[in-house]
Amino acid sequence: MELEVTERQDGVSQVALVGRLDITGLHAVDLRFHALTAAASRPAVVDLGRLEYIASLGIGMLVSCAQSLKVKGYRLVLFGATGDVDQALRRTGLDQAMPMVTDLDAALEVLGKA
């Protein structure tokens, strides 16, 4: 499991989750993901396009960060989820709890940064 960070000049954190977000993957990225999203105290977009699998613990990580940002007045937007990952997130109702869109442009539009 890897995290890829894209430096942006518009005040938005952009992080890509790459690989399998199972228990092993979660332990590899959890603290850094929180630091780059919730602790950064700014809007965040998360690219799920290369995420191959997500376990319930990984969904919990996303929810936790989104809730932390919401308390601070910011949003976390997911984009690019496909296949089994997209289905898993929608089955759990995550798309009702936070924005899930198809691509980066749509994610930035949700944040008013397009």
C-alpha positions in Angstrom: 0.0 0.0 0.0 1.3 3.4 -1.0 0.3 7.0 -0.6 1.1 9.5 -3.4 0.9 13.2 -2.6 0.4 15.8 -5.3 1.6 19.3 -4.3 -1.1 21.9 -5.1 -1.0 25.6 -4.9 -4.8 26.1 -4.2 -4.9 25.0 -0.6 -6.2 21.5 -1.3 -4.5 18.4 -0.1 -4.4 15.8 -2.9 -3.6 12.2 -1.9 -3.8 9.0 -4.0 -4.2 5.6 -2.3 -2.5 2.9 -4.3 -2.7 -0.9 -3.7 -4.7 -2.8 -1.1 -6.2 -1.0 1.9 -6.6 -4.1 4.0 -5.3 -4.4 7.6 -1.6 -4.5 6.4 -2.1 -1.6 4.1 -3.9 0.4 6.7 -1.0 0.0 9.1 1.3 1.2 6.4 -0.5 4.4 5.6 -3.0 5.3 8.4 -0.9 7.9 10.3 0.5 9.6 7.2 -3.0 9.7 5.6 -4.4 11.4 8.7 -1.5 13.9 8.7 -2.1 14.7 5.1 -5.8 15.1 5.4 -7.5 15.6 8.8 -4.5 17.1 10.6 -3.7 19.4 7.6 -6.9 21.3 8.3 -7.7 22.1 4.7 -10.0 20.6 2.0 -8.8 17.2 0.7 -9.3 15.2 -2.5 -8.5 11.5 -2.4 -7.7 9.6 -5.6 -9.0 6.0 -5.4 -8.4 5.1 -9.1 -5.5 2.7 -8.3 -7.0 1.3 -5.1 -7.4 -2.4 -5.7 -9.2 -3.4 -2.6 -10.7 -1.7 0.5 -11.5 -3.5 3.8 -13.9 -2.1 6.4 -11.0 -0.7 8.4 -10.0 1.3 5.3 -13.5 2.7 5.0 -13.3 3.6 8.7 -10.1 5.6 8.0 -11.8 7.6 5.3 -14.8 8.3 7.5 -12.7 9.3 10.4 -10.7 11.8 8.3 -13.9 13.2 6.7 -15.5 13.7 10.1 -12.4 15.4 11.5 -12.3 17.8 8.5 -16.1 18.5 8.7 -15.7 19.6 12.3 -13.1 22.1 11.1 -15.3 23.3 8.3 -13.6 21.4 5.4 -14.6 18.6 3.2 -13.0 15.4 2.0 -13.9 14.3 -1.6 -13.2 10.9 -3.0 -12.7 10.4 -6.7 -11.9 7.7 -9.3 -13.1 4.6 -7.4 -13.9 1.8 -9.8 -15.0 -1.8 -9.8 -15.1 -3.6 -6.4 -13.8 -0.6 -4.5 -16.6 1.6 -5.9 -19.2 -1.1 -5.1 -17.9 -1.6 -1.6 -18.0 2.1 -0.8 -21.5 2.5 -2.2 -22.8 -0.7 -0.5 -21.8 0.8 2.9 -23.5 4.1 2.1 -20.2 6.0 2.1 -21.4 8.0 -1.0 -24.2 9.4 1.2 -21.7 10.4 3.9 -19.2 12.2 1.7 -18.9 13.2 -1.9 -17.8 10.5 -4.4 -17.2 11.7 -7.9 -15.6 10.3 -11.1 -12.5 12.5 -11.5 -10.2 15.2 -10.1 -12.0 18.1 -11.9 -15.4 17.0 -10.4 -13.7 16.7 -7.0 -12.3 20.2 -7.2 -15.7 21.5 -8.4 -17.3 20.1 -5.3 -14.8 22.1 -3.3 -15.4 25.2 -5.3 -11.8 25.1 -6.6 -12.5 24.3 -10.3 
